[in-house]
Amino acid sequence: MPIIVVLLGVISTSYSPANGQNAQGDDKPPEVIQGGSWKDDFWQGKLEQSENIDVQLSFLLLKYTEQLHWKQTWKEHFAEGEFWQTEAISDSVRLAWDEDGQEFYSAGIYTSTVFYAGRAVDWVFSEWKYSGTPEGVFIQFRTGETQNPDDGWSGWMVPRMGNFEYLCAYTLPSGNTDCFTNLNGINSSPYIQYRASFKSDHPSTTVELYDIDFLYGIHCLSGSALSIPIPPADLREWESVLISSTVPADTTLVIDVVTTDGTVLIPDAMNGTSLKGIDPHDHPVIQLRASLTTTDASVSPGIDVWGLKWIIWHRQFIPIAGR
């Protein structure tokens, strides 16, 4: 897989004019910075401490006590699926030749066999590889409680696409595309099935799906996480909390705003909860603390993003009058 590097920048609000001028070299005041914020999207996870917590593909959730892989790669396994203008050949599934045998179909669908995990599990992650550009294959998933799909199964779904949660990369010189996705939003269940939709703009060229991999598992029943301390520069007033989270049935998620010694300033904060009651002089540094629980090991609450917003002091620019 290609390595994706995310650079995390820090913006300084300080201003040090030279000779009474701003950064552009004129006498206009600098642009006023409207507030400030900090957030963690869990691409790497900026935590001071945690217990029974995993951070996977931009998502914080209860730690897995068990994780397993299932990978579909061989022709015989692909051949057990359903085909429409597609075929299994040479350890892959591809767009088939049309009825005349002169060109490849421009579109086709392959529906996989049903995979059984042995018990209800949380579907964590999927990765697949195919020939050509990212537009060539589109994958959907559905899950259920029975071996044969019926009305109780979910509809065909794509994962909830957040920050860096669904990525496809076309690589050279191989000419292949690698995709990976957090399966956030795909229902926990014992059974899963995928459907691949193929597309080609060139009748002389087919598109081949080489393999697909699933990661799945079950969770600890409780855990906690503490953000790094957050000390804004030029803090004038704490403003609000930023939270994007998922709380399935049978789970709980409680996020508190705390001091660095663990004193709770605001319990059970939600997205948009006001921080204006926190004195910035008494509490210039605060943290976020999450407590996660579940009564069903196949599901976990999770956090996509958490953070804080605040207001900074406006720096005044006073031109120096010449004699």
C-alpha positions as CSV (number, residue, x, y, z in Angstrom):
1,M,0.0,0.0,0.0
2,P,1.3,3.5,-0.7
3,I,2.3,5.4,2.5
4,I,0.2,8.5,3.1
5,V,1.9,11.2,5.2
6,V,-0.3,13.7,7.0
7,L,1.5,16.8,8.2
8,L,0.0,18.4,11.3
9,G,0.7,22.1,11.3
10,V,0.7,24.6,14.2
11,I,-0.4,28.1,13.5
12,S,1.3,30.8,15.6
13,T,-0.8,33.9,16.6
14,S,2.1,36.0,17.6
15,Y,3.0,39.2,15.8
16,S,6.4,40.9,15.8
17,P,6.4,43.8,13.3
18,A,9.7,45.3,12.3
19,N,10.0,49.1,12.1
20,G,6.3,49.6,12.8
21,Q,5.2,47.7,9.7
22,N,3.2,44.5,9.2
23,A,4.3,41.3,7.5
24,Q,3.5,42.8,4.1
25,G,5.8,45.8,4.7
26,D,3.1,48.4,4.8
27,D,1.4,50.3,7.6
28,K,-1.9,48.4,7.5
29,P,-2.7,46.4,10.6
30,P,-2.3,42.6,10.3
31,E,-5.3,40.5,9.6
32,V,-7.2,39.7,12.9
33,I,-7.3,36.0,13.7
34,Q,-10.8,35.0,14.6
35,G,-10.6,32.5,17.4
36,G,-8.7,29.3,17.5
37,S,-9.3,25.6,17.8
38,W,-7.7,22.2,18.4
39,K,-9.0,18.9,17.1
40,D,-7.9,15.3,16.8
41,D,-9.2,13.2,13.9
42,F,-7.4,10.1,15.2
43,W,-5.4,9.6,12.1
44,Q,-2.5,9.0,14.6
45,G,-4.3,9.7,17.8
46,K,-3.0,12.4,20.1
47,L,-3.7,10.8,23.5
48,E,-2.0,11.3,26.8
49,Q,-3.2,8.0,28.1
50,S,-5.7,5.3,27.3
51,E,-7.1,2.0,28.6
52,N,-8.6,-0.7,26.4
53,I,-8.7,1.7,23.4
54,D,-7.8,1.2,19.7
55,V,-7.3,3.9,17.2
56,Q,-7.8,2.6,13.6
57,L,-8.2,4.5,10.4
58,S,-9.3,7.8,11.9
59,F,-11.6,6.2,14.5
60,L,-11.2,5.8,18.3
61,L,-13.1,2.8,19.7
62,L,-13.0,0.0,22.3
63,K,-9.9,-2.2,22.0
64,Y,-10.3,-5.5,20.1
65,T,-9.8,-8.6,22.2
66,E,-9.8,-10.7,19.0
67,Q,-9.1,-9.7,15.4
68,L,-9.1,-12.1,12.4
69,H,-8.5,-11.8,8.6
70,W,-10.4,-13.3,5.8
71,K,-8.9,-12.9,2.3
72,Q,-10.5,-14.0,-1.0
73,T,-7.9,-14.5,-3.7
74,W,-8.3,-17.8,-5.6
75,K,-10.3,-18.6,-8.7
76,E,-12.3,-21.5,-7.1
77,H,-13.5,-19.2,-4.3
78,F,-14.5,-16.3,-6.7
79,A,-16.2,-18.9,-8.9
80,E,-18.8,-19.6,-6.2
81,G,-20.2,-16.1,-6.5
82,E,-22.8,-14.6,-8.9
83,F,-21.8,-13.0,-12.2
84,W,-23.3,-10.5,-14.6
85,Q,-21.1,-9.7,-17.5
86,T,-18.1,-10.8,-15.4
87,E,-16.1,-14.0,-15.0
88,A,-13.6,-15.7,-12.7
89,I,-10.3,-16.3,-14.4
90,S,-6.6,-16.6,-13.4
91,D,-7.3,-16.0,-9.7
92,S,-9.3,-12.9,-10.3
93,V,-12.8,-11.6,-11.3
94,R,-12.9,-9.5,-14.4
95,L,-15.2,-8.0,-17.0
96,A,-16.0,-10.7,-19.5
97,W,-16.0,-10.7,-23.3
98,D,-19.2,-9.7,-24.9
99,E,-21.4,-12.0,-26.9
100,D,-19.4,-11.5,-30.1
101,G,-16.1,-12.2,-28.3
102,Q,-14.6,-9.1,-29.9
103,E,-14.8,-6.6,-27.0
104,F,-15.1,-6.6,-23.3
105,Y,-18.3,-5.5,-21.7
106,S,-18.2,-1.9,-20.4
107,A,-19.9,-2.7,-17.2
108,G,-20.5,-5.8,-15.0
109,I,-21.3,-6.9,-11.5
110,Y,-19.9,-9.7,-9.3
111,T,-21.7,-10.7,-6.1
112,S,-19.6,-12.7,-3.6
113,T,-20.4,-15.7,-1.6
114,V,-21.6,-15.1,2.0
115,F,-18.8,-15.2,4.5
116,Y,-19.5,-16.5,8.1
117,A,-17.4,-15.2,10.9
118,G,-18.6,-17.8,13.4
119,R,-20.4,-15.3,15.6
120,A,-21.6,-11.7,15.6
121,V,-18.5,-9.5,15.0
122,D,-17.6,-5.9,14.3
123,W,-16.5,-5.5,10.7
124,V,-13.4,-3.3,11.0
125,F,-11.6,-2.8,7.8
126,S,-11.5,-3.9,4.1
127,E,-8.9,-3.7,1.5
128,W,-8.9,-4.7,-2.2
129,K,-6.8,-4.5,-5.3
130,Y,-7.7,-4.3,-9.0
131,S,-6.3,-3.3,-12.4
132,G,-6.7,0.2,-13.8
133,T,-7.8,3.5,-12.2
134,P,-9.9,4.1,-9.1
135,E,-13.1,4.5,-11.2
136,G,-12.9,0.8,-12.4
137,V,-14.4,-1.0,-9.4
138,F,-16.9,0.1,-6.8
139,I,-17.5,-2.1,-3.7
140,Q,-20.6,-2.3,-1.5
141,F,-21.3,-4.5,1.5
142,R,-24.3,-6.0,3.3
143,T,-24.6,-8.0,6.5
144,G,-27.2,-10.2,8.2
145,E,-28.0,-12.8,10.8
146,T,-28.8,-15.7,8.5
147,Q,-26.6,-17.8,6.1
148,N,-28.8,-16.9,3.1
149,P,-29.6,-13.2,2.5
150,D,-33.3,-12.4,3.2
151,D,-35.4,-9.5,4.2
152,G,-33.7,-9.3,7.6
153,W,-30.3,-8.4,5.9
154,S,-29.2,-4.8,5.5
155,G,-29.3,-3.2,2.1
156,W,-26.2,-2.8,0.1
157,M,-24.1,-0.1,1.8
158,V,-20.8,1.8,1.5
159,P,-18.9,2.7,4.7
160,R,-19.4,6.1,6.3
161,M,-16.6,8.1,4.7
162,G,-14.9,10.4,7.1
163,N,-11.4,11.8,7.2
164,F,-9.0,9.3,5.6
165,E,-11.5,6.5,6.2
166,Y,-11.9,5.5,2.5
167,L,-8.9,5.9,0.2
168,C,-7.9,4.6,-3.2
169,A,-4.5,5.0,-4.7
170,Y,-3.5,4.3,-8.3
171,T,0.2,3.2,-8.5
172,L,2.8,3.1,-11.2
173,P,4.3,1.2,-12.9
174,S,1.9,-1.6,-11.9
175,G,-1.1,0.3,-13.2
176,N,-3.2,-1.1,-10.3
177,T,-5.4,0.6,-7.7
178,D,-5.3,-0.3,-4.0
179,C,-8.3,0.7,-1.9
180,F,-8.9,0.5,1.8
181,T,-11.7,1.5,4.0
182,N,-12.8,1.6,7.6
183,L,-16.1,-0.4,7.7
184,N,-17.6,2.3,10.0
185,G,-21.4,2.2,9.4
186,I,-21.5,-1.4,8.3
187,N,-23.7,-3.3,10.7
188,S,-22.2,-5.8,13.1
189,S,-23.3,-9.4,12.3
190,P,-22.2,-13.0,11.8
191,Y,-22.4,-12.8,8.0
192,I,-21.2,-10.4,5.4
193,Q,-21.3,-10.3,1.6
194,Y,-19.8,-7.8,-0.9
195,R,-20.8,-6.7,-4.4
196,A,-18.3,-5.3,-6.9
197,S,-19.5,-3.1,-9.8
198,F,-17.0,-3.0,-12.7
199,K,-16.6,-0.2,-15.3
200,S,-14.4,0.2,-18.3
201,D,-14.2,3.0,-20.9
202,H,-12.1,1.0,-23.3
203,P,-13.7,-2.0,-25.0
204,S,-10.2,-3.5,-25.6
205,T,-9.4,-3.5,-21.9
206,T,-10.9,-5.4,-19.1
207,V,-10.8,-4.6,-15.3
208,E,-9.7,-7.3,-12.9
209,L,-10.4,-7.6,-9.2
210,Y,-7.4,-9.5,-7.7
211,D,-8.3,-9.8,-4.1
212,I,-10.3,-8.5,-1.2
213,D,-9.5,-8.7,2.5
214,F,-11.6,-8.3,5.6
215,L,-10.5,-7.6,9.2
216,Y,-13.1,-8.3,11.9
217,G,-13.2,-8.9,15.7
218,I,-14.9,-8.4,19.1
219,H,-14.3,-5.7,21.7
220,C,-13.5,-5.2,25.4
221,L,-16.6,-4.1,27.3
222,S,-15.2,-0.9,28.6
223,G,-12.3,1.6,28.1
224,S,-11.2,5.2,28.5
225,A,-9.1,7.8,26.7
226,L,-7.6,11.1,27.7
227,S,-6.5,13.7,25.2
228,I,-3.2,15.5,25.3
229,P,-3.3,18.8,27.4
230,I,-4.6,21.7,25.3
231,P,-2.9,25.1,26.2
232,P,-4.0,27.7,23.7
233,A,-1.8,30.7,23.1
234,D,-3.3,34.1,23.8
235,L,-6.4,32.5,25.3
236,R,-9.2,35.0,26.1
237,E,-12.2,32.8,26.5
238,W,-13.0,29.1,26.1
239,E,-15.8,28.7,23.6
240,S,-17.2,25.2,22.8
241,V,-16.6,21.5,22.4
242,L,-16.2,19.7,19.0
243,I,-17.3,16.1,18.8
244,S,-18.3,13.7,16.0
245,S,-19.1,10.3,17.3
246,T,-21.1,7.1,16.8
247,V,-23.1,5.4,19.6
248,P,-24.8,2.2,18.5
249,A,-27.5,0.5,20.6
250,D,-26.1,-1.3,23.7
251,T,-23.2,1.1,24.0
252,T,-22.5,4.3,25.9
253,L,-20.0,7.2,25.3
254,V,-19.4,9.9,27.9
255,I,-17.0,12.7,27.2
256,D,-16.0,15.0,30.0
257,V,-14.0,18.3,30.0
258,V,-11.4,18.0,32.7
259,T,-8.4,19.7,34.2
260,T,-4.9,18.2,34.1
261,D,-5.4,16.8,37.6
262,G,-8.6,15.1,36.5
263,T,-11.1,17.5,38.0
264,V,-14.3,17.4,35.9
265,L,-15.2,20.9,34.7
266,I,-18.1,19.9,32.4
267,P,-19.5,16.3,32.5
268,D,-21.0,14.5,29.6
269,A,-20.2,17.2,27.0
270,M,-21.7,17.0,23.5
271,N,-20.9,18.6,20.2
272,G,-21.4,22.4,20.6
273,T,-21.4,22.3,24.5
274,S,-20.5,25.7,25.7
275,L,-17.2,26.2,27.6
276,K,-17.9,29.8,28.6
277,G,-18.4,28.9,32.2
278,I,-14.7,27.8,32.5
279,D,-12.5,30.7,33.8
280,P,-9.5,30.9,31.4
281,H,-7.3,32.4,34.2
282,D,-8.0,29.5,36.5
283,H,-7.9,26.9,33.8
284,P,-5.6,27.9,30.9
285,V,-5.1,24.2,30.1
286,I,-7.8,21.6,29.8
287,Q,-8.3,18.1,28.4
288,L,-11.0,15.8,27.0
289,R,-11.7,12.4,28.6
290,A,-13.8,9.7,27.1
291,S,-15.4,6.7,28.8
292,L,-16.7,4.0,26.4
293,T,-18.8,0.9,27.3
294,T,-20.7,-1.8,25.5
295,T,-22.9,-4.8,26.6
296,D,-22.4,-6.4,23.2
297,A,-18.8,-7.3,22.2
298,S,-19.6,-7.0,18.5
299,V,-20.3,-3.3,18.7
300,S,-18.4,-0.3,20.1
301,P,-19.1,3.4,20.5
302,G,-16.5,5.5,18.6
303,I,-15.2,9.0,18.1
304,D,-14.3,10.3,14.6
305,V,-13.2,13.8,15.8
306,W,-13.0,15.6,19.2
307,G,-11.6,19.0,20.0
308,L,-12.1,22.4,21.5
309,K,-12.7,25.9,20.3
310,W,-11.7,29.2,22.0
311,I,-11.4,32.9,21.4
312,I,-8.0,34.6,21.5
313,W,-7.0,38.1,22.4
314,H,-6.8,40.4,19.3
315,R,-3.4,41.9,18.9
316,Q,-3.5,45.6,18.2
317,F,-1.3,47.3,15.7
318,I,-0.3,50.8,16.4
319,P,1.8,52.6,13.7
320,I,4.9,54.4,14.9
321,A,4.5,58.1,14.1
322,G,7.7,59.6,12.7
323,R,9.1,62.9,14.0
